[in-house]
């Protein structure tokens, strides 16, 4: 393109100061209005797809969302630059319990209940709320610059997803994988609904452990024992005990297994059973078994065919099976049962006990394991298929260690309760034939599962027609809604058009390429998606790679606060991303979060000053953005109005040493960054680009070419040719650097790229190709030698500072090295070194030549295989310099004495935190090195 017309960028398009808020809003609008991220399934290019984890429609942006978004968007923007046909599909979850809780609170404030409105009116109100408030988090996600296809945005209750849910329920029921039955569930008395494991939060509470005596029915054992002692944190449940269990290997109770106890307060005889679940070393080794009120006890009851006695109602009060305690709230009943046990002589002792209690995340009360007739999914057949797929690394989990967690959960799995006693959500597509049970839905009412009411009636009439049915059948749809995770489990394919097998999006982009999610929902979401896909998209003889919903699962950690604590609402230590975006910009926040990633799956820490709402980490990223802004402005002022395209590629024969070095580094960074982006090494990619951009491009290459870019008022033809070469290289480096940075800092890079290239508003950096690696430019030896050259310049500058030389003062510089390649680089860079060190003259000698030609009084420095000499006799006041060095030595020795004393003190060395001791040792080593260096320099002065 060297011969193309010059399209001169407007330098003024980049003002002196970078305004992230205005820049980001402008490009977000431009991308979205142009449909830049709205892909065509028929377009060429290898497909790459991501469906984003749908945040709750009730939510607002928190730091976890910001982190997840930064990671996903970095990945998809890179893949788009690779020329792939990329779909990144957004959406939100209807959040059944959260929305219903909000609406019921609003109604309560008006003195109403949802039943006063009726189901239809309540759902109308819910949809109105969703329309008004449900888009909050979507708008906030937009501010992060998410390159998703907003035109394909989905909602788990939209028509397409709802159709998928109905079809999935029917197919799973037809396969015998969905059933209705009585099972133990987590019950929230406050919300009146079963809740999933995800909706349960374990909290540490201070409670008690009550030890009770259960009398042996037969009187006394052979060894004189008259009772067994059991301990519980929930005395009210003893009213439903149906056994006491001991470990079969416990010799203390071997002779009692099979005998019975009399349950205090109730008088019921209950057996003593042997079960491996019992930990003989815990407490007395005896465990009360209440199958209807504890999941572990339920399993013991199943193994020993124990009766199930429910003593609690769904509102948390005691029922008729609780006898004299009927009607009491469960916590009132606890006190009453303890008092009655003490009065009857059955209370052995009470001890304080801190333990974990499951709380309903929404109801904010302890959940109650209760027997309830609900809808369930048989998970073991689905889990087995997923375990088998994992043997073929489907999906591939990054980092791999999380695959074991995923496998373990699939191995130890219970059936999944999918029904919720809610109105907002997907209503269960089952119709009860209530005319068979007196017009009411009972646990024995027959039902049919169908895709709509017409199909349900046809099925019911076929099943119950003729014979005893004189009156018309009356059907009533199940009032319950499905667990939100049921629809979320379909997300990777329901959003792409399933169950329509001919859907273009489904054919093009399923299976999706990668799922990016936090480790905390591996069980709740990841496993449910893989199980549902296995049930619904698996066909005879199909390989797991064709039905598994994603090829890769990239697991990331949590964002922890400034004190390295997990952020949570209860702790009140969350950090609002919007505050940081307003202050520093979305790009700065994104870059800061990704750069903190030390390795896949690791938690990151974000420093934050809560008094000022500032973050040094994000501010450092904003400073990086400013650095990029300023270097691009510098280029625009020095490229003579030309663009990378009009300047063309530099002639390799015209390249100076610095040009060859930066082009080699550019090619290497290009290759490394692409490899890191492609293998989810996003933190490493951001760190590498930061170092290259700031240290090598801005701090060194730009400084090295300044004199070439400004050859004077009457430059020679050679100087003008060299100026053009420098411009070509600078333009090429910045152009490619902005492309590589784009996935991390999309708005800034888009703005700077347009300024640099003069591209039209309809052309986007986001859709450009990734630059081809210039393999011919790679030069390992040059890069190594140039790094030594940079260190040599640093040493000279440091020696000048030690000598107290003025910036304008020139001094001779001598380099001594026995490495031929380094000597050649130093000699070739004479003009650059002279300009950057204010060298009066410069010599490069081998050790033998330097010994034959000793320097006068000189300061010396060493860097690897290079010695640097700065002759200063006659240029500085040597006595004053000696005085400064002696003061430096005295200061260092004082510091050494203090640090050594601290380390010698056993109270410090043995009791201080390890990191404090390590820091002290490091400071001591540094002080000793500084003292030794000052002594050597003093000796060099004679």
N, C-alpha and C positions, 0 to 999 in steps of 0.2 A: 504493500500500500504506500510505498515511499513516494510514488509519483502522483498520488491522489491530491485533490485540492485541499488547501489548508482550511480547516474549520476552527477558527480561533475561539477558544472559550473566553467568556467574559470574566476577567479577573475579579471584578466587583461582585460577581455572583457568590463569592465566598467572603463575607465580611470578616473583619478582624477577629471578632468574637464568635465562637460556636454557640448556637442556641439550640440545644437538643429538643426542647419541647416543640418549637415551631417546625424544626426539620422533621422530627418523627411524625407529627400529625400530617404534614404535607405528603410524605411518601406513603404512609398508611392509606391515605385517601386515594393517592394515584394508583397504587397497586390494586386496591379493591375495585375502584371504579372501572379500571381497564380489564379486569378479569385476568390479571397476570397469573393467578394461582388457581384458575378454573380449567383443569385439564380436560382434553377430549379423549375418551377411551379409544377412539379409532386413530389417534395420532401416533406417529412412529416413536420409537424409543423404548428401551426396556422398562417395564412397569415397576414402579416403586410406590408403596402405599403405607400410610399410617392412619389409624383412627385414634384420635386423641382420647385419653381417659376422660369420660364426660363428668365435669364437675356438677355438683348439686345445683339445681336451679335456684335454690334458696341461698346459695353461698355468695361470698364476696372474696375477692382475690387475697390469698395469703401467700406466704413465702414458699410454701410447698408447691403451689400452682406456678409461681414465677420460676422456680427451679426446674420443674418438669417441663414447662413451656420452653425455657432456654435450651434444654437438652434436645427436645424433640425438634424445635425449629432449626437448631444447628445441624442436625442430621438431615432433615428434609431439604434445607437450602443447599447443602453440599451435594446431595444426590441430584438436585435439579441442575446445578452447575456441571454435573457429570453427563448431562444430556439425557437423563432418564425422564420418562413420562410419570411425573410425580403427582400423586393425590394425597393430600393431608386433609382428612375429613374431621370437622369439628362437631360438637354437639353437647347437650346437657342432659342430666338425669332428672326425672320428675320428683325424686326424693319423697316418697309416700308419707313417711311418718313426719318428716320435718314440715312439709307443707300443711298437712292436716293439723299438726300441733299449732302452727301459726294461726290458721283460720279458726280453730276452736277457741283459742285465746281471744281472738277478736270478737267472736260470738259471745263468749263468757262476759267480756266487758260490756256487751249490750244486754246482758241478762238472758241470753238465749243458749240453746244447745243445737247441735247439728240436726237432731231429730225434729226440732221445731220447724226447720226449713224443709226437710225431706231430702232424699238422696239427689234428685235431679237439680234442685235449686242450690244445694250445697256444692255440687260439681260445677254449676255455672259460676258460682262465686269463686271457686278454685281457679277456673280458667281465666276469670277476670283478673285475679291476683297475679297469675302467671304472666298475663299480657302486660301488666303494669310494672311488676317488680322482678319478674323472672329473668329479664335480660341484663340485669346488673353485672353479673360476672362476665357475660359475653363482651360487653363494652369494655370491661377492665382487661380482659384477655387481649382485645384488639390493641390496647395501648402498648402491649409488649412487642407488637410487630409480628404476630403469629402469621406465617405464610400459609394459612389454611384456605380451603375453598369455602368461603362463607355462603356461597350460593347453594352448596350442598349441605348446609347445616342441618343437623337432625336433633330430634327431641324424643326421648324414650316413650313418650305418649303420643307421638304424631301418628298419622294414619298408617304409614308404611311400617313403622316399628310395631304398632298395635296389631297389624295383620300378621306380622312375623310371630308375635307372642302367641296369638290364638292358634296359628298353625303348629308352632313348636309344642304347645301344650297337648294338642290333639294327637300329634305324631308320637310323642313320648308316652301318652296314655295308651295308644294303639300298640306300642311296643311293650307294654307292661311295665314301663319305667316310672309311671306316675300312678300313685294309689292314694286312697283316702283311708285313714285309720287313726287309732288312738296311739299316741306316742308322747314321750316326755319332751316338752319344749321349754324354751326360755319365755316366761310370761311376765309382761310388765303390767302390774296392777294399775298404775297411773294412767297409761294410755289404753288399757284394755285390749292389748294385742300381743300375739306372739311376736318375738323379735329375733333377729338373726344374731349369730355370734359377733358380727361386726358392730352391731348396735349395742353390744355389751362392753362396758369399760370396767376393768378390774381396779378396785381401789383398796388401799391398805387402811384398815380401821382398827381401832382399839376396842376389843370386845372381851368376852369371857369364854372359858371352856368349862362346861358343867359336867361333873362326873356323877353318874347315877348308878344305883344298885338295882339290877334286875334279878328277882328271886328265882331260884331253881324250882320248878313246879313240884318235883318229887321230894323236896325238902332239902336234904343235904347229900352232897357227893361222898364218895368213899373216903376222900381225904378231909372231910369235914366242911368243905366249902358250901355255903348256902346261897350264894348269888354270884353273878358276874358283874363286873364294873365296866361301863361304857362311858364315853365322853362325847359331847356334842356342842356345837356353837349355836344350834337351832333347836332348843328344847321343845318348842311347839310342835315339831314334826314327829316327836316320839309317839304321838297319838296314832300315827299311821304306820308304826313299825310292824313288820311281819316276820322278822327274823333277827338274830344276832349272828354275825359271821366271825370265824377265826381262820387262821391259816392252817391248812392241812398238815403242814410240817411242824407246827408248834406243839411240842410235847406237853405243854401245860394244860392243853384243852382236848387232847386226843380222846380221852375217855368220856368227854361230855358231848362230842359231836353226835347228833341224832336225838339228844334229850331236848326238853323244852323248858322255857322260862315263862313266868307270868308277867305280862306287861303291866307295870304299875299304872294306876289311875284308870286303866281300861279293863284289866282282868283277863285279857285275851291270852291264850297260850300261843307262844311263838317258838319255832324250832331254832336250835343251834346248828348252823351249817358250816361246812368247810369250803373256803374259796381262796384261790391263789391270789386274788386281788388284795387281800388283807396283808398289811405290813405288820409282821409280828413284832417288830422292834419299836413301833410307834404306840405310845401310851400303854394300855394294858394288853394290847394285841386283840381286843374284842371290839367289833364295830357294829353299831346298830344299823339295821337295814330298813330303809323306808323307800321302797321301789317307786312310789308315786311322787316322790318329792326330791329325788337326787339322781343325776344321770349315772353315777357309778353304781348306786344301789339298784337302779333300774336294770342295769346289765347283770348284776348278781341275781336279781329276781328272775330275769329271763332264764339264767342258767339253772336255777333251782326251782323253777315253776312256783314262785311265791305269789300270793295274791297281791293285788294293787289296791291300796286303800287311800283315797284322796280325802284329806281332812281340811282342805282350804278351798274357798270360792275364788272366782277370778278377780274379785275386787280386793283380794288380800285379807278377807275376813275368814274366820273359821266356820265350816259348814256343819251340817247335822251329824256327820261322822265324828266330829270332835266332841260329841257328847255335851257335858256341862259347860264346855268352853265355846259352844256355838254362838256366833254373832260377834265375838270379840275380834278386834283387829289383830293381825298376826303378831304385832309387837306387844300389844296388851296381853295376848294369850301367852306369849313367852314368859312374861312376869308371873302370870297366874299359874302356869304349869310349874315353874320353878318353886313358887310358894307352896303349891300342893305337894310336890315331891318332897320338899323339906319337911312339911307337916307330917307326911306319911313315913318319914324316916328313910327315904330312898336317896336323898342327896348326900353324896360322900364328901365332896369338896368342890370349891370353885376356884379357878385360877385366872388371872389376867392373861389375855391372849390377843396378840396382834396378828391379824390374818387378812387375806385378800377376799373381798366380797364383790360379786358381780353386780354392777349397777346398770340400769337402763340408761343409755346415752341420752335418750329423748325425755323419758319420764323422770329421770334424776332420782329414782328410788331403786332399792335392791330388787333384782329380778327374782322370780320365784319359779323353780322348775316345777311344772305342772303337767299332769296328764291331760291331753286335749285331743279332740278329734280334728285333725288337720289334713291338708294335702301334703304329700311327700314325694320326693324324687328318689328312686333307688340309685344310690351313687356308686356302689361297688362295681357293677358292670361297666359303668362309664369310666370310673377310675382305672379299672384294669386295662381298658383300651389305651388310656393316656400313659400308663406305666409302660406298656409295651412300646408305644411310640417313642418314649423317652430313651429307650434302649438304642434307638436309631438317631439320638440327638435331635428329636423333633418334640418341642422346639429347642433350638440352641440357646442356652441360658448364659448371659454375660453379667457378672462373672460366674464361672462354672459352679462355684461352691453353693450357689443358691439352688441349683438343680436338686441337690440332696434334700433341701427343705421342702421343695415342691414334691419330690418323690415320697418323702416321709408322710406328708399330709395326705397324699393319694393312697397311701398304704393303711393308715389308721383313720378311717373315715366313717362317719355315720350318715344315715339317710338325711336328706335335706328337707326341712320343713319350708314349704314355699307359700303357704297361705298366711295372710295377715288380716286382722279384723279392722279393716280400714275401708273408706270409700274412695279416696283419691288414689288412683292406680289402675292397673289392668284388672278388670273384674274377671274372676275365674270363669272360664267358658264351660261351666257345668250347670245343668238344670235338674232340680229335684222334682220328682213326681210327688208333690205334696198331697195330692188327692189320695195317695196310698197310706198316708199317716195323719189323717184328720186335718189336713190343711197347714200343718206345721213342719218345719225342717227339724228332724231329729237325727240322732246318730245312726238310725236304721232306715231312714228314708231312702228309697232307691233313687238313682240319678243316671243321667246320660251326659256324656261329654260330646260337645258338638262345636262346629265353627260359627253357628248362629242359631237363633231361636227356631227358625223354620226347620233346620236340620235336626235340632233337638226334638221337636215335636214329632217329626217323621220317625226318628229312632224310637222315641217313647211309645208311639202308637204301634209300631211293629213289635215292640217288646211286650206291651201290656194289652194288646188288642184281644177281643174275644173273651169268652169264659165269664169270669166273675165281675167284669168291669161294666156295670150298668150305666154309670154316670161318666161324663166326659173327663178326660185326664186334665189335671191342673198342674202346670209347670211353674216353677219359680227359680230364677237364676240364683246361684250361690251369691250371697251378699258380700263375701270376702274378696279382697284384692290379692294379687300376687306379690310376693316379696320383690322389692325393687331389683335385687340381684338377678332375678330370673330374666328380666328384659336386658339387663346389663350383660348377662352371659351370652346373649345373642348379638351384641353390639358389633363385632367385626364383620358379620355377614348380613344382619338385618339392615344396617346402614347402607349396604351396597346393593340392596334390591331383593335379597332372599325373602320369601321362598320362590320368587320368579327365577327359575333356572336360566332363562334367556336374558336376564338383566345385563346390559352392556357393562355396567360398572363391576358387577359381580364376576363376569367372565374375564374382565381385564385386570382387576386389582385384587382378586382373592386367590390364594391366601395373601394376607397383608405381609409386608416385609419385616416390620419390627414393632414390638410393643414396648413402650418406654414407661416404666412405672416404678413406684417405690416398693421396697421389700415388704412393707407392712400390709399389702393387699395381695400377696402371692396366693394365699389360700382363698380369700373371699372373692376375688375377681378373676385372677389369672387361671386358676384351676377350674373355675366354673365355665369360663369361655372354652377351654380346651375340652372339657367334658361335654358341653352342649354341642360343640362342633363335631365331636366324635359320634354323638348320637344322631345328628341331623344331616351331616354332610358326608358321613362315612358310607361307602357302598361296598358291595362284595368285591374283594380283591383290590380295593383301592389302597395305595400307599399312604402312610400317615402324612407325608409331605403335601399331599393334595387336599386333605381335609383339615389339617392343623391350622388354626386361624392366623398364625404368624410364624415366620421362619425363625426370627430371633426374639428373645425377650431380654431387653437391657434393663437390669435392675439398678436403680440408684438409691443412694442413702437419703438421710434426712438433713434438713438445714437446721443446725443448732444455733442457739443464741450466743451472745457475747461471752457467757459463762459456760459454754459448751453443754447447756441443758436442752433437752427436747422441748420444742415449742408446743404449747397447748393452751386451750381456752381456760382450763381450770387453773393453770399456773400463771396466766396473765402475762406471759413473756413473749407473745408474738411480736413480729416486726412487720409493720404495714408496708408492703412493696410500693404502694402508690405514693407514700411520703418520699421514699427514696427516688422514685421515678420523677416526681415533680422537682426534686432538688438536683438530681444528677443526670436524669435521662434514662430511658429504658435500655439503651445499648450499654450504658455503663453498668447498670444492675445486672444485665444478662452476662456481660463479659466477666464481671466480678464473681458471679455464682459459678460459672463454668470453670474459671481459672482456679477456683478453690478446690476443684475435684482432684484429689491425689491419686485416685484409682477407681475403677468401676465398682460401684456398690458401697463406696465409703461415705460416711457422713461428712458434711462440711460445716465449718463454723463461720458465722458472719458477725463481725464486730459491729457494735451499735451503741451510740451514746444516747440514752433515753431522755436526757435533759434537753439536748439540742436536736434530736432526730437526725443525727449525722452518722456516717459510717466511713471510717478511714479506708476500708477496703474498696468500697464503691467510689469513694473520692479518688483513689489511685487510678481506677479505671476511667473516671472522667478526665483525669490528667492525661492519661494515655490518649483519649479521644482528642483532647486539645493538642497533643503532640502531633497526631496524625493530621489534624486540621492545619496546623502551622506549617508542617513540612509540605503539604499540598499547596498551600498559599505561596510558599517559597518557590515551589516548582512553577506555578503559574506566572510568577513574576520573572522567571529566568528561562522559560522555554521559548521566548520570542514569539508568543502568540500561537505556537504550534501545539499539535496534539500527538499522542503516541502514534496514531495512524499516519499523520502527515510527516512526522519525523522518520518513521520507518525503523527497521532493524539496524543496529550499528554494524559497521564493517569490522570483522574480527581482527583484521590486520591493523586497525587504527586504535585498538583498545589499549588504554594505559593499565598499569598494574592494578590500581584500585578498581577499575572497571572489570577486569577479569576476575578479581576477587569477589566483588559483589554479585556478579552474574553467576559465579560458581555457587555462592551462598544461596542465591535466589533459586537456582535449580534444585539444590539439596533441600531447602526448606519447602519448596513446592512438593517434592516427592515425599518427604517426611509428613507434611501436613495432610496430604491426601490419604496416606496410609493410616494416619491417626484418626482422621475423621471417619474413614471407612471401617475401622475396627473399634469404634466407640471410645477411642483414647482422646476424648474431647478436652479434658483438662491439660493433657500433654500438648495437644495442638494449640491451645490458647497460650500456654506458657512459651512455646517455641516461637509463635508469631510475635508475641510481645517482645521477646529478647531480640529477634531479628529486626523488627520495626524500630524499636527505640534505640537499642545499643549499636546495631550495625548500620542500619540505613541512616537514621537521624544523627546519631552522635559521631559516626565516623565517615561514612561515605559522603554525606552532604558536606561535612566540613572539609573533606579532602578535595572536593571538586569546586569549591567556591571560587578559587582563583582561576580555574579553567572556564567557569561560566562567565566571568567578568575579565576578559583579557585586556581591557584598557580601551582608550579612545581610538587609537590607530593600530589595531591588531594586525599581525602578519597573516598571510593566507594559512600558514600552518596553525596559528593560534585559533583562527576561525574554524578550521576543520576539527581541531581538538575540542573547541567549544561545542560544536554540533554533536560530536561523539558523546561528550558528557551529558548533553541534553537528551540524546537518544537513550542512553543507559538509564538516566534518572527517570525518564518517562516510562520506560519499560518496567523498571523495578516497581515504581509506584502503582502502575496499572495492574500488574500481576498481584502485588501485595494487597490491593483493595479487593480483588476478586477472592483471594484466600481468606481475608478477614470478614468477607460478607456474611458467611453463616453465623458468625459470632456478633457482629455489629452491623446489622443490615441497613439501618437508616443512614448512619454516618458514612458507611462505605458507598452507598448509593449516591448520596449528595456529593461526596468528593470525586467519585468516578465521573459523574456528569460534568463537574467542573473541570476535571482533567481532560476528558475526551471530547467535550462539546457535544455529547450525544443528545438527540432530541428527547422531548418529554415522553414520547411514546416508546422509547427504547429503555430497557431496564437492565442494570447490572445483574439483578436477580435471575435473569434468563440468559445470561451470557455463558459461553462454554468455559470450562476450567482450562487454564493455560497449560499448553503442552510443555512437559519437562524438557529443557534444552540439555540433553545428556552430554553434548559436546563441550558444554561450558564447565562441567564438573572437573575439579582439579583438587584432589585431596592434599597434595604437597603444598600447593599455593595457599590453601586455606590455613593449613597448619603454620606455615611461615608468616602469613599475614597476621595471624593471631599473635605471634611473637613480635611482629612489628608494632602492633597496637600496644602490647605490653611495654615495648621499648619506649614508645612515646610517653606512656604513662609514667615510666620510671624517670625519664628526663624531666617531665613536668613536676614530679614529686621532688626531685633533687633541686630544681629551681626554687621551689617553695621552701625547702630546708635552708637553702643558701640565702633566702630573702631577696632574690633578684626582682627588680621591677618588671612589669609586663613588657615594657618597651626595650629592655636591656638584652642585647644579644651576647651569647657566649659560645665558644666552640664546644662541640659534642663529639665524643669518641666511643665507638662501639667495638667490642672485642668478642669474637666468636670463632670457634673452629668448625662450625657447621656451614659448609659451602652454600647450601640452598638458602639458608637464612642470610648469609652475607650478600648473596646476589639480590635477594628481595630488598634488603636495606639499601644497597647501592642504587637499585632501580627506583627506589622511593625517595631519593635524596631531596628532590624538590618538595615533596609532600612533607617529609620530616622537618625540613628547614622551615617551611611555612608554619607548621603546627607547634614547633618548639622554640621558635625565634633563635634558631641555631645560626651562629656567625659563620662557622665552618663545620663540616661533618666528615669524619673519617670512619672507615670500616676496616679493621685490622684483624689478622689472625693472632693467636696468643704469642707466637714467636716474634712477629713484627712489633706487637705492643710492648714486649719485654725489651726489645732492642731500642724502642723509642718511648721511654717512660715519660708520663705526663708530669707536669709540675703539680703543685698543690691541687688536689681534685677531690670532689665528692664522688663516691662510687655506689652503684646499685647493681643488683643482680636479678635477672629474670630468666630462669631455666638455664639454657646453655649460653646466655648472653650476659656480658658484663658491660655496664654503662658507666662512662667516666665523664665528669663535668669539671674541666679545669677552671678554677675560680680565682687563682692567685692574681692579685692586682685588680680584680673586679669587685670584690666584696671586702668588708672589714673582717679579717680572719679572727681577730680577737673577740669581736662581738659575736661571731658565729660560734667560736669555742664556748663563749659564755652561755649562749642559747642551748648548745648541745649538753653542757654540764648541767644546766637547769633541767633539761629533758631527762637526763640520767637520774638526777636526784628525785624528780617527780615519779619516775617509773619505779625506782628502788623503794620509795615510800609506799607506793601502791602494792609492790611485791611483798613488802613486809606485812602490810595489813591483811592482804589476801591469804598469805601463807599462815599467818596467825589464826585466822578464822578456820582454815582447813585443819590446823593442828589441834584445835579445840574439839574434844570429843563430844561436847554438847551440841556443837554445830554439825560436825561431820556425821554423827550418828543419829541426830534427831531431825535435822532440816529435811524438807522434801528433796528427793533425788534430783529433780530438775534444777533446784536452787544450788545444790552442791556442784552439779555439772557446770552450771553457769559460772560459779566461782572459780572452778578449775580452768575453764576456758579463758576467763579474764586474767588469771595468773599467768597462763602460758603466753597470752598476748602481751602482757606487761613485760615479761622476761624477754620476749623477742624484740620489743621496742627498745628496751634498755641495751641489749646486745648490739642492735643496729646503731644506736647513738654512740656507743663506745667505739665501734669500728670506724664510724665517720670521724669521730674525734681523733682516733689514731691516724687516720689518713691525712689529717691536717698537720701532723707532726708536732 
